[in-house]
Amino acid sequence: MRPWQPHKTRIGAMAFSPDGQLLATVAGHAKLVFLWNAATGESVRKLKGHEYAARGVAFSPDGQYIASMQVGPELKVWEVETGELFNRNGVGMGNSKTLTFTPDSKAIIAAGERELLRWPFAKTWTWEQPPLEKLPVTGATQRVGFSPAGNLVTASGGYVTIHPLPNSAEKTQLFVTPVGHGSVINGFTFTRDGTKMGVAYANRTACVWDLSQPEAKVPVLLKGHLGHVRAIGFTSDGRTAITVSLDCTSRFWDAATGAELRMFQWQIGRIVTAAFAPDGLTCAAGSVDGRVVVWDIDA
């Protein structure tokens, strides 16, 4: 366990680099994206360019770039190795809150006020360049990402939708929030083999859907937290789900049965955001007062 205090205010978002060596954070009203050595907590660099507070952050799957949104209609991209501002765009974004790179690292998808927008990722970007494509998703998107198979996944209005791959015969898969769990989805994730999907809700619960059994209509419920569940992840083998919550705890669950296995209280206060390394071996949690803890999941 490696706790430290990189910020003095609420941490808004976190992300691990694909190799798990870097941790990116944005916090409070800061206009910067902060890069840290995930193993030591030492500062690597601060990425400058935002005119307003940074809101979200994402690494490209190839590890070469990092993107961030700010309050207002604009996103920026930097080269990870040099910290050089690569480019910016924002036409039609509205007040976006979530973004991700496509699996091939060639485009960025961000949620606008009422639609998802996809931009090609190239140095030829200009501020005036419109998005390449408006994706067929309506309503305010709370979260956006991709499944291990490359499907676009969105969370909106109490639903998680796995969209079919382009030019495929797949059908859209819609996962409805269980009754009583509310409509606010704080995050979703997948096991590395894509057979399970975890969803975190803003009402003290989370759940695990078994994607290997499409006919299953009821997920495994994870109950026990005393505050909103802010994020969910899986161990590298997919057998254990991990949740972090505003109740200051992280809990481990049997992903097949929903039984609580372990509970940790990291003494960093109310946890408001978290990130899981792509290899499923490391987790980071950030608190409302700017503290961070990084721990080895399998330790």
C-alpha positions as CSV (number, residue, x, y, z in Angstrom):
1,M,0.0,0.0,0.0
2,R,1.4,3.4,-1.0
3,P,-0.6,6.4,0.3
4,W,0.4,10.0,-0.4
5,Q,-1.3,13.4,-0.8
6,P,-0.7,14.8,-4.3
7,H,-3.5,17.4,-4.1
8,K,-5.2,19.6,-1.5
9,T,-8.7,19.3,-3.1
10,R,-11.1,16.7,-4.4
11,I,-9.6,14.4,-7.0
12,G,-11.9,14.5,-10.0
13,A,-10.5,11.6,-12.2
14,M,-7.7,9.1,-12.4
15,A,-6.2,6.8,-15.0
16,F,-3.4,4.3,-15.3
17,S,-1.1,4.1,-18.3
18,P,-1.5,0.8,-20.2
19,D,1.8,-0.5,-18.7
20,G,0.6,0.5,-15.2
21,Q,3.7,2.6,-14.5
22,L,2.1,6.1,-14.6
23,L,-1.0,7.4,-12.8
24,A,-2.7,10.5,-14.1
25,T,-4.9,12.7,-12.0
26,V,-7.0,15.9,-12.2
27,A,-8.2,17.7,-9.1
28,G,-10.3,20.6,-8.0
29,H,-10.1,23.7,-10.2
30,A,-6.6,23.0,-11.4
31,K,-6.1,23.5,-15.1
32,L,-3.4,20.8,-15.2
33,V,-3.2,17.1,-15.7
34,F,-0.7,15.5,-13.3
35,L,1.4,12.5,-14.1
36,W,2.8,10.4,-11.2
37,N,5.1,7.4,-10.8
38,A,2.5,4.9,-9.7
39,A,5.1,2.8,-7.7
40,T,6.7,5.7,-5.8
41,G,4.2,8.6,-5.9
42,E,6.9,10.9,-7.3
43,S,5.8,13.6,-9.7
44,V,6.7,12.9,-13.4
45,R,5.3,16.0,-15.1
46,K,2.4,18.4,-15.2
47,L,0.6,18.8,-18.5
48,K,-0.4,22.4,-19.3
49,G,-2.9,23.7,-21.9
50,H,-6.3,23.9,-20.3
51,E,-7.9,27.3,-19.9
52,Y,-10.4,26.0,-17.3
53,A,-10.5,23.2,-14.8
54,A,-9.6,19.7,-16.1
55,R,-12.4,17.2,-15.8
56,G,-11.5,13.8,-17.2
57,V,-8.5,11.9,-18.3
58,A,-7.7,8.9,-20.5
59,F,-4.5,7.2,-21.9
60,S,-4.4,5.9,-25.5
61,P,-4.2,2.1,-25.6
62,D,-0.7,2.3,-27.2
63,G,0.5,4.4,-24.3
64,Q,1.8,7.2,-26.4
65,Y,-0.9,9.9,-25.7
66,I,-3.1,11.2,-23.0
67,A,-6.3,13.1,-23.4
68,S,-8.2,15.4,-21.1
69,M,-11.4,17.5,-21.1
70,Q,-11.9,20.8,-19.4
71,V,-15.0,22.6,-18.1
72,G,-16.5,23.8,-21.4
73,P,-16.4,22.5,-25.0
74,E,-12.8,21.4,-25.5
75,L,-10.4,18.5,-25.1
76,K,-6.7,18.4,-25.4
77,V,-4.1,15.7,-26.2
78,W,-0.5,15.5,-25.0
79,E,2.4,13.2,-25.9
80,V,3.1,11.1,-22.7
81,E,6.8,10.9,-23.1
82,T,7.5,14.6,-23.7
83,G,4.5,16.3,-22.3
84,E,4.1,18.2,-25.5
85,L,0.6,19.5,-26.3
86,F,-0.3,17.4,-29.3
87,N,-3.6,19.1,-30.4
88,R,-7.0,20.2,-29.3
89,N,-10.6,20.0,-30.5
90,G,-14.0,20.6,-29.2
91,V,-16.6,21.6,-31.8
92,G,-20.0,20.4,-30.7
93,M,-18.9,18.8,-27.4
94,G,-21.0,20.8,-25.0
95,N,-20.0,20.3,-21.4
96,S,-18.5,16.8,-21.8
97,K,-17.7,14.6,-18.8
98,T,-16.4,11.3,-20.2
99,L,-14.0,10.3,-23.0
100,T,-12.1,7.3,-24.2
101,F,-9.7,6.3,-27.0
102,T,-10.8,3.7,-29.6
103,P,-8.9,0.4,-29.2
104,D,-6.7,1.2,-32.1
105,S,-5.7,4.6,-30.6
106,K,-6.7,6.3,-33.8
107,A,-9.7,8.2,-32.6
108,I,-11.2,9.7,-29.4
109,I,-14.8,9.4,-28.4
110,A,-16.3,12.0,-26.0
111,A,-19.8,12.5,-24.7
112,G,-21.4,15.8,-25.7
113,E,-24.5,17.2,-24.1
114,R,-26.9,14.9,-26.0
115,E,-24.7,12.7,-28.3
116,L,-21.4,10.9,-28.6
117,L,-18.8,12.4,-30.9
118,R,-15.9,10.6,-32.6
119,W,-12.8,12.5,-33.8
120,P,-10.0,11.1,-35.9
121,F,-6.7,11.3,-34.0
122,A,-4.1,13.1,-36.0
123,K,-1.8,16.1,-35.9
124,T,-4.0,17.6,-38.6
125,W,-6.6,18.4,-36.1
126,T,-7.8,22.0,-36.0
127,W,-10.1,23.8,-33.6
128,E,-12.6,24.3,-36.4
129,Q,-12.6,20.7,-37.6
130,P,-16.0,19.0,-36.9
131,P,-16.2,15.5,-35.4
132,L,-15.7,12.7,-37.9
133,E,-18.9,11.0,-36.8
134,K,-21.9,11.5,-34.6
135,L,-22.5,8.1,-33.0
136,P,-26.1,6.8,-32.8
137,V,-26.5,7.3,-29.1
138,T,-29.1,9.6,-27.6
139,G,-29.4,11.2,-24.2
140,A,-26.8,12.3,-21.7
141,T,-24.1,9.6,-21.5
142,Q,-22.7,9.1,-18.1
143,R,-19.8,6.8,-19.1
144,V,-18.3,5.5,-22.3
145,G,-15.7,2.8,-23.0
146,F,-15.0,-0.3,-24.9
147,S,-15.3,-4.0,-24.2
148,P,-12.3,-6.3,-24.6
149,A,-13.8,-7.4,-27.9
150,G,-13.8,-3.8,-29.2
151,N,-17.5,-3.0,-28.8
152,L,-18.5,0.5,-27.9
153,V,-20.1,0.5,-24.4
154,T,-22.2,3.4,-23.0
155,A,-24.0,4.0,-19.7
156,S,-27.0,6.3,-19.8
157,G,-30.3,6.7,-17.9
158,G,-30.0,3.5,-15.9
159,Y,-28.9,1.4,-18.9
160,V,-25.6,-0.1,-20.0
161,T,-25.5,-0.7,-23.7
162,I,-23.0,-2.9,-25.6
163,H,-23.2,-1.7,-29.2
164,P,-22.6,-4.1,-32.1
165,L,-19.3,-4.0,-33.9
166,P,-19.4,-2.1,-37.2
167,N,-20.6,-4.2,-40.2
168,S,-21.3,-7.2,-38.0
169,A,-24.5,-9.3,-37.4
170,E,-24.4,-8.7,-33.7
171,K,-27.4,-7.3,-31.9
172,T,-27.3,-4.4,-29.4
173,Q,-27.1,-5.8,-25.8
174,L,-29.0,-3.7,-23.2
175,F,-28.5,-4.2,-19.5
176,V,-31.2,-2.6,-17.3
177,T,-30.3,-1.4,-13.8
178,P,-31.9,-3.7,-11.3
179,V,-35.0,-2.4,-9.6
180,G,-34.2,-0.1,-6.7
181,H,-30.7,0.7,-7.9
182,G,-31.4,4.2,-9.3
183,S,-30.4,5.5,-12.7
184,V,-27.0,7.0,-12.0
185,I,-24.1,4.7,-13.1
186,N,-20.7,5.6,-11.8
187,G,-18.7,3.2,-13.9
188,F,-18.5,-0.2,-15.6
189,T,-15.7,-2.6,-16.4
190,F,-15.0,-6.0,-17.8
191,T,-12.9,-9.0,-16.9
192,R,-9.9,-9.4,-19.2
193,D,-11.6,-12.3,-21.1
194,G,-14.8,-10.3,-21.6
195,T,-17.0,-12.9,-19.9
196,K,-18.2,-10.6,-17.1
197,M,-19.2,-7.0,-16.8
198,G,-19.2,-5.1,-13.5
199,V,-21.4,-2.0,-13.0
200,A,-21.1,0.5,-10.1
201,Y,-24.2,2.5,-9.0
202,A,-24.7,5.7,-7.0
203,N,-26.9,4.0,-4.4
204,R,-24.4,1.9,-2.4
205,T,-24.5,-1.2,-4.7
206,A,-22.8,-2.8,-7.7
207,C,-23.5,-5.8,-9.8
208,V,-21.8,-8.4,-12.0
209,W,-23.4,-9.5,-15.3
210,D,-22.4,-12.9,-16.7
211,L,-21.9,-12.2,-20.5
212,S,-21.2,-15.8,-21.2
213,Q,-24.9,-16.5,-20.6
214,P,-26.8,-14.0,-22.7
215,E,-30.1,-15.4,-21.4
216,A,-29.3,-14.4,-17.8
217,K,-31.5,-11.4,-17.0
218,V,-30.5,-11.0,-13.3
219,P,-27.0,-10.0,-12.3
220,V,-25.1,-10.9,-9.2
221,L,-25.6,-8.1,-6.7
222,L,-22.8,-6.7,-4.5
223,K,-24.3,-5.3,-1.4
224,G,-22.6,-4.0,1.8
225,H,-21.3,-0.5,1.2
226,L,-22.6,2.4,3.2
227,G,-22.0,5.0,0.5
228,H,-22.2,5.4,-3.2
229,V,-20.0,2.9,-5.1
230,R,-17.6,5.1,-7.1
231,A,-15.8,2.5,-9.2
232,I,-15.6,-1.3,-9.9
233,G,-12.8,-3.5,-11.2
234,F,-11.8,-7.2,-11.4
235,T,-8.7,-9.2,-10.4
236,S,-6.6,-10.5,-13.2
237,D,-8.3,-13.9,-13.2
238,G,-11.8,-12.3,-13.2
239,R,-13.0,-14.3,-10.1
240,T,-13.0,-11.4,-7.7
241,A,-14.8,-8.0,-8.1
242,I,-13.4,-4.9,-6.3
243,T,-15.4,-1.9,-5.4
244,V,-14.5,1.5,-3.8
245,S,-17.0,3.7,-2.1
246,L,-17.7,7.0,-0.4
247,D,-17.9,5.0,2.8
248,C,-14.1,5.1,2.8
249,T,-13.7,1.4,2.0
250,S,-12.6,-0.9,-0.7
251,R,-14.3,-4.3,-0.8
252,F,-13.5,-7.6,-2.5
253,W,-16.4,-9.8,-3.7
254,D,-16.8,-13.3,-5.1
255,A,-17.9,-12.3,-8.7
256,A,-19.9,-15.5,-9.1
257,T,-21.9,-15.4,-5.8
258,G,-21.7,-11.8,-4.6
259,A,-20.3,-12.9,-1.2
260,E,-18.1,-10.2,0.4
261,L,-14.6,-11.6,0.9
262,R,-12.5,-8.7,2.3
263,M,-12.9,-5.1,3.3
264,F,-10.1,-2.5,3.6
265,Q,-10.3,1.0,5.0
266,W,-7.3,2.9,3.6
267,Q,-7.5,5.9,6.0
268,I,-7.6,8.4,3.1
269,G,-11.2,9.6,3.8
270,R,-14.2,9.5,1.5
271,I,-13.2,7.9,-1.8
272,V,-14.6,9.7,-4.8
273,T,-12.7,8.1,-7.7
274,A,-10.5,5.1,-8.6
275,A,-8.6,3.5,-11.4
276,F,-7.5,0.0,-12.1
277,A,-4.4,-0.9,-14.0
278,P,-5.1,-2.8,-17.3
279,D,-3.4,-5.9,-16.0
280,G,-5.7,-6.2,-13.0
281,L,-2.9,-6.2,-10.5
282,T,-2.9,-2.6,-9.2
283,C,-5.6,-0.2,-8.0
284,A,-5.5,3.5,-7.1
285,A,-8.2,5.4,-5.1
286,G,-8.5,9.1,-4.7
287,S,-10.3,11.0,-1.9
288,V,-12.4,14.1,-1.5
289,D,-9.5,15.9,0.2
290,G,-6.8,15.1,-2.4
291,R,-5.2,11.9,-0.9
292,V,-4.3,8.9,-3.0
293,V,-3.6,5.3,-2.1
294,V,-2.1,2.7,-4.6
295,W,-2.1,-1.0,-3.7
296,D,-1.3,-4.3,-5.2
297,I,-4.6,-6.1,-5.6
298,D,-3.2,-9.6,-5.2
299,A,-1.0,-8.8,-2.2
